[in-house]
Amino acid sequence: MRAPVLIAFIVAAVLIGVPSWTGEDRLPLWEATPTITATPVPLSTARPGLRRIGPLVYLGGAQLSSRNSAFGGFSSLLVRQGRFLLLSDGGLTVDFAMGADWRPREVRVGTLPDGPGTGWRKSDRDSESMVVDPATGDVLVGFERHNAIWRYDARLTRAIRHHAPVKMKRWPRNGGPEAMAVLNDGRVLVFSEDADMPDGGPGRQALIFDGDPTDPGARPARFAFVAPEGYYPTDAAVLPDGRLLVLTRAFGIPEFFTAKLLLVDPATIRRGAVVRGRDIASFTGDVTRDNYEGLAVTREGTATIVWLLSDDNGPSLFERTLLMKFRFEG
């Protein structure tokens, strides 16, 4: 997660005015299971009838909120068997069931049982990406600042092993493994949010692992991922036919956050390649926009479903936790 300069400045100003703030970025922890409220949101407030962006058909969405101070900052999303698992950029998890009524129920909370840091500051547990290993059901989590990938069991109750690849060592502290995906052929992709290519070429660094990225002997290959000008990768997911979706986000004035969803041919991904995706859906203008950082793909019967999740950064005056549902027709 890149903290936009304007928002960082405003937040800093607010915190300076709070006498109890000590300057430490210690994160709130779960003290109770939150009650989550889901408030419906349209795809566009200006155009209430809007139902489609490119191949994405809008099926509904909601702003998720809670009075629990630990709720928020969610950077990645898994949707499995009717349950939604949200992982914050502080190592906290919340999962819940939700049906067609968009009411979260059977809410459960947790914390990652281990991680690269020992405390509960953001710098200790900056968990930004998450993906399921289909071969084992284990969950892989990418940590910024430490530029490491950890493997946990399927229920996130036990850390199995971890690895900090040499090729990730110089990735920016706040621009590390922001997105991960497992291709249908088993290769694991890891995208830096904003690490420049070592040779000064176009794009941001991304890695291909032929096997387990948490294997201490893993030796990934590097490729360049080129997003639209001003955009950075924030998550990725694989469609049932094997094509790759990459979610990208930008921040600027006057729109603040915008996002673009790119479609990538996995055949173009190989060592040394310069990979570009095709922009298939743009969240700009009057379309509901926010700090989209989570992406998931599921199936409902024969339909392919694409989910987007936004990160409210903790929470923020300017950002919300949005969960948006689309049917993919492309």
C-alpha positions as CSV (number, residue, x, y, z in Angstrom):
1,M,0.0,0.0,0.0
2,R,1.4,3.4,-1.0
3,A,0.2,6.1,1.3
4,P,-0.7,9.1,-0.8
5,V,1.2,12.2,0.3
6,L,-2.0,14.3,0.7
7,I,-3.7,11.8,3.0
8,A,-0.6,11.1,5.0
9,F,-0.2,14.9,5.6
10,I,-3.8,15.2,6.7
11,V,-3.6,12.2,9.0
12,A,-0.4,13.4,10.5
13,A,-2.0,16.8,11.2
14,V,-4.9,15.1,13.0
15,L,-2.7,12.9,15.1
16,I,-0.5,15.8,16.2
17,G,-3.6,17.4,17.6
18,V,-4.5,14.3,19.7
19,P,-2.7,14.6,23.0
20,S,-2.7,10.8,23.7
21,W,-0.9,10.0,20.5
22,T,2.8,9.0,21.2
23,G,4.1,8.8,17.6
24,E,4.1,5.0,17.6
25,D,2.2,3.2,14.9
26,R,1.0,0.4,17.1
27,L,-2.1,-1.3,15.6
28,P,-5.3,-2.0,17.4
29,L,-6.0,-5.6,18.1
30,W,-9.2,-7.6,18.2
31,E,-10.8,-7.3,21.7
32,A,-14.2,-8.6,20.6
33,T,-15.8,-10.0,17.5
34,P,-17.1,-7.0,15.4
35,T,-20.6,-6.5,14.3
36,I,-20.3,-5.7,10.6
37,T,-22.8,-3.5,8.8
38,A,-23.2,-3.7,5.0
39,T,-24.6,-0.6,3.3
40,P,-25.5,-1.0,-0.4
41,V,-23.5,1.1,-2.9
42,P,-24.3,1.7,-6.5
43,L,-21.8,1.4,-9.3
44,S,-22.4,5.1,-10.0
45,T,-24.3,7.6,-7.9
46,A,-24.5,9.9,-10.9
47,R,-25.9,7.2,-13.2
48,P,-28.1,4.9,-11.0
49,G,-28.8,2.7,-13.9
50,L,-25.2,1.9,-14.7
51,R,-24.7,-1.9,-14.6
52,R,-21.6,-2.5,-16.8
53,I,-18.0,-1.5,-17.1
54,G,-16.4,-3.3,-20.1
55,P,-16.9,-7.1,-19.5
56,L,-17.9,-6.5,-15.8
57,V,-21.6,-6.7,-15.1
58,Y,-22.4,-5.2,-11.7
59,L,-24.2,-7.6,-9.4
60,G,-24.1,-5.4,-6.3
61,G,-21.8,-4.0,-3.6
62,A,-21.7,-2.8,-0.1
63,Q,-19.7,-0.6,2.2
64,L,-18.6,-2.7,5.2
65,S,-18.2,-0.9,8.5
66,S,-17.9,-1.6,12.2
67,R,-17.5,0.3,15.4
68,N,-14.7,-2.0,16.4
69,S,-11.5,0.0,16.2
70,A,-9.5,-3.0,14.8
71,F,-11.8,-3.3,11.7
72,G,-10.3,-1.9,8.6
73,G,-7.1,-1.6,6.6
74,F,-7.9,-4.7,4.5
75,S,-5.5,-5.3,1.6
76,S,-6.3,-8.7,0.3
77,L,-9.3,-11.0,-0.1
78,L,-10.1,-14.7,-0.4
79,V,-13.6,-16.1,-1.2
80,R,-14.0,-19.8,-0.4
81,Q,-17.1,-21.9,-0.2
82,G,-19.4,-18.9,0.6
83,R,-17.1,-17.3,3.1
84,F,-15.1,-14.1,2.8
85,L,-11.6,-13.8,4.3
86,L,-10.2,-10.3,4.6
87,L,-6.6,-9.8,5.7
88,S,-5.5,-6.4,7.0
89,D,-2.1,-4.8,6.5
90,G,-1.5,-5.4,10.2
91,G,-1.8,-9.2,10.2
92,L,-5.5,-9.2,11.4
93,T,-8.1,-11.4,9.7
94,V,-11.9,-11.3,9.6
95,D,-14.0,-13.8,7.8
96,F,-17.8,-14.1,7.5
97,A,-20.5,-15.8,5.5
98,M,-22.7,-13.6,3.3
99,G,-25.6,-14.5,1.0
100,A,-27.7,-12.6,-1.5
101,D,-29.0,-10.3,1.2
102,W,-25.5,-8.8,1.7
103,R,-25.7,-9.3,5.4
104,P,-22.4,-10.6,7.0
105,R,-23.1,-13.4,9.5
106,E,-21.1,-16.0,11.4
107,V,-18.2,-13.5,11.8
108,R,-14.9,-14.8,13.0
109,V,-11.7,-12.8,13.7
110,G,-8.1,-13.8,14.1
111,T,-4.5,-12.8,13.8
112,L,-1.7,-14.3,11.8
113,P,0.0,-16.7,14.3
114,D,3.5,-15.6,13.3
115,G,5.2,-13.2,10.9
116,P,8.4,-11.4,10.1
117,G,8.1,-9.0,13.0
118,T,7.7,-9.6,16.7
119,G,5.5,-6.7,17.7
120,W,2.2,-5.2,16.6
121,R,3.3,-2.2,14.7
122,K,2.4,-1.9,11.0
123,S,6.1,-2.3,10.2
124,D,6.0,-5.7,12.0
125,R,3.0,-7.2,10.2
126,D,2.5,-5.3,6.9
127,S,0.7,-8.2,5.2
128,E,-0.3,-7.0,1.7
129,S,-1.1,-10.0,-0.5
130,M,-2.6,-13.4,0.0
131,V,-3.3,-16.4,-2.3
132,V,-4.3,-20.0,-1.8
133,D,-1.9,-22.7,-3.0
134,P,-4.3,-25.0,-4.9
135,A,-2.0,-28.0,-4.5
136,T,-2.1,-28.0,-0.7
137,G,-4.8,-25.5,0.4
138,D,-2.2,-23.6,2.3
139,V,-2.3,-19.8,2.3
140,L,0.7,-17.7,1.0
141,V,1.0,-14.2,2.4
142,G,3.3,-11.5,1.1
143,F,4.8,-9.0,3.6
144,E,6.0,-5.6,2.6
145,R,8.9,-3.9,4.5
146,H,10.4,-7.4,5.1
147,N,9.9,-8.4,1.4
148,A,9.2,-11.9,2.4
149,I,6.6,-14.6,1.6
150,W,5.1,-16.8,4.4
151,R,3.2,-20.1,4.1
152,Y,0.4,-20.8,6.6
153,D,-2.0,-23.7,6.9
154,A,-5.4,-23.4,5.3
155,R,-7.0,-22.0,8.4
156,L,-4.2,-19.6,9.2
157,T,-3.6,-21.2,12.6
158,R,0.1,-22.2,12.0
159,A,3.0,-20.8,10.1
160,I,4.8,-23.5,8.1
161,R,7.8,-21.7,6.6
162,H,8.9,-18.5,4.9
163,H,11.5,-17.1,2.5
164,A,12.8,-13.7,1.6
165,P,14.1,-14.1,-1.9
166,V,17.3,-12.2,-2.8
167,K,15.6,-10.7,-5.9
168,M,13.1,-9.0,-3.5
169,K,15.7,-7.7,-1.1
170,R,15.9,-4.2,-2.6
171,W,12.2,-3.8,-3.3
172,P,11.0,-0.6,-1.6
173,R,9.9,-0.9,2.0
174,N,6.5,0.4,1.2
175,G,6.3,-1.1,-2.3
176,G,7.1,-4.8,-1.9
177,P,5.0,-8.0,-2.7
178,E,1.7,-6.2,-3.2
179,A,0.1,-8.8,-5.4
180,M,0.3,-12.6,-5.9
181,A,-1.3,-15.2,-8.1
182,V,-1.0,-18.9,-8.9
183,L,-1.3,-19.6,-12.6
184,N,-3.1,-22.8,-13.8
185,D,0.3,-24.4,-14.6
186,G,1.4,-24.0,-10.9
187,R,3.7,-21.0,-11.4
188,V,3.5,-18.4,-8.6
189,L,3.7,-14.7,-9.6
190,V,4.7,-12.0,-7.2
191,F,4.3,-8.3,-8.1
192,S,6.1,-5.4,-6.5
193,E,4.0,-2.3,-6.3
194,D,6.7,0.1,-7.4
195,A,10.2,-1.5,-7.6
196,D,11.9,-0.2,-10.7
197,M,13.6,-2.6,-13.0
198,P,17.3,-3.0,-12.2
199,D,18.3,-2.2,-15.8
200,G,16.2,1.0,-15.9
201,G,13.8,-0.5,-18.4
202,P,10.0,0.0,-18.4
203,G,7.7,-1.4,-15.8
204,R,7.8,-2.7,-12.3
205,Q,9.6,-5.8,-11.0
206,A,7.7,-9.1,-10.8
207,L,8.9,-12.6,-10.2
208,I,8.0,-16.1,-11.4
209,F,8.4,-19.0,-9.1
210,D,8.3,-22.4,-10.7
211,G,7.7,-24.0,-7.3
212,D,7.0,-23.0,-3.8
213,P,8.1,-19.4,-3.2
214,T,8.6,-20.1,0.5
215,D,11.2,-22.8,-0.3
216,P,14.5,-21.4,1.0
217,G,16.1,-22.7,-2.2
218,A,13.6,-21.0,-4.5
219,R,15.3,-19.1,-7.4
220,P,12.7,-17.0,-9.1
221,A,13.0,-15.4,-12.6
222,R,12.3,-11.7,-13.0
223,F,10.1,-10.0,-15.6
224,A,8.7,-6.5,-16.0
225,F,5.1,-5.6,-15.6
226,V,4.0,-2.4,-17.3
227,A,0.8,-0.9,-16.0
228,P,-0.9,2.2,-17.5
229,E,0.9,5.5,-16.8
230,G,0.6,6.4,-13.1
231,Y,-0.9,3.1,-12.1
232,Y,0.6,0.4,-9.8
233,P,-0.4,-3.3,-9.3
234,T,-2.3,-4.0,-6.1
235,D,-3.6,-7.5,-6.6
236,A,-4.0,-10.3,-9.2
237,A,-6.3,-13.3,-9.8
238,V,-6.6,-16.0,-12.4
239,L,-9.7,-16.6,-14.4
240,P,-11.0,-20.2,-14.9
241,D,-9.6,-20.3,-18.4
242,G,-6.1,-19.4,-17.2
243,R,-6.0,-15.8,-18.1
244,L,-4.7,-13.4,-15.5
245,L,-6.5,-10.3,-14.1
246,V,-4.3,-7.6,-12.5
247,L,-5.8,-4.9,-10.5
248,T,-4.0,-1.5,-10.7
249,R,-4.6,1.7,-8.8
250,A,-3.6,5.3,-9.1
251,F,-3.8,8.4,-6.9
252,G,-4.1,12.0,-8.1
253,I,-6.0,15.2,-8.1
254,P,-8.9,15.8,-8.5
255,E,-10.2,12.2,-8.6
256,F,-8.1,10.9,-5.7
257,F,-8.2,7.1,-6.3
258,T,-8.9,5.5,-9.6
259,A,-8.4,1.9,-10.7
260,K,-8.0,-0.2,-13.9
261,L,-8.4,-3.9,-14.3
262,L,-6.0,-5.4,-16.8
263,L,-6.3,-8.7,-18.7
264,V,-3.0,-10.5,-19.2
265,D,-2.1,-13.5,-21.4
266,P,-0.1,-15.9,-19.2
267,A,1.8,-17.1,-22.3
268,T,3.6,-13.7,-22.3
269,I,5.0,-14.2,-18.8
270,R,8.5,-15.5,-18.8
271,R,12.0,-14.6,-17.7
272,G,13.1,-11.2,-18.9
273,A,9.7,-10.4,-20.6
274,V,8.1,-7.0,-20.6
275,V,4.5,-7.9,-19.9
276,R,1.6,-5.5,-20.6
277,G,-2.1,-6.2,-20.0
278,R,-5.1,-4.9,-21.8
279,D,-7.3,-2.4,-19.9
280,I,-10.7,-3.9,-19.8
281,A,-12.4,-1.9,-17.0
282,S,-11.6,1.6,-15.7
283,F,-13.0,2.9,-12.4
284,T,-12.7,6.5,-13.2
285,G,-15.0,9.5,-13.5
286,D,-18.4,9.0,-11.8
287,V,-17.9,5.2,-11.3
288,T,-17.6,4.3,-7.6
289,R,-14.0,4.6,-6.8
290,D,-11.8,3.9,-3.8
291,N,-8.5,2.5,-2.8
292,Y,-9.1,-0.9,-4.4
293,E,-6.4,-3.4,-3.3
294,G,-8.1,-6.8,-3.2
295,L,-9.2,-9.0,-6.1
296,A,-10.8,-12.5,-6.1
297,V,-12.3,-14.7,-8.7
298,T,-15.0,-17.4,-8.0
299,R,-17.6,-19.4,-9.8
300,E,-21.4,-19.4,-9.4
301,G,-22.7,-22.2,-11.6
302,T,-21.4,-21.4,-15.0
303,A,-20.8,-17.7,-14.2
304,T,-17.4,-16.3,-13.4
305,I,-17.5,-13.8,-10.6
306,V,-15.0,-11.0,-9.9
307,W,-14.8,-9.4,-6.5
308,L,-13.1,-6.1,-5.6
309,L,-12.2,-5.0,-2.1
310,S,-11.0,-1.5,-1.1
311,D,-8.6,-0.6,1.8
312,D,-9.8,2.2,4.0
313,N,-6.3,2.5,5.5
314,G,-7.4,2.1,9.0
315,P,-10.0,3.7,8.7
316,S,-9.7,7.1,6.9
317,L,-11.9,10.1,6.4
318,F,-11.5,9.6,2.6
319,E,-11.5,5.9,2.2
320,R,-14.0,3.1,2.7
321,T,-14.1,-0.7,2.9
322,L,-16.0,-1.6,-0.2
323,L,-16.8,-5.1,-1.4
324,M,-18.0,-5.1,-5.1
325,K,-19.4,-8.1,-7.1
326,F,-19.3,-8.4,-10.9
327,R,-20.0,-11.1,-13.4
328,F,-17.2,-11.4,-15.9
329,E,-18.3,-11.6,-19.5
330,G,-15.2,-11.5,-21.6
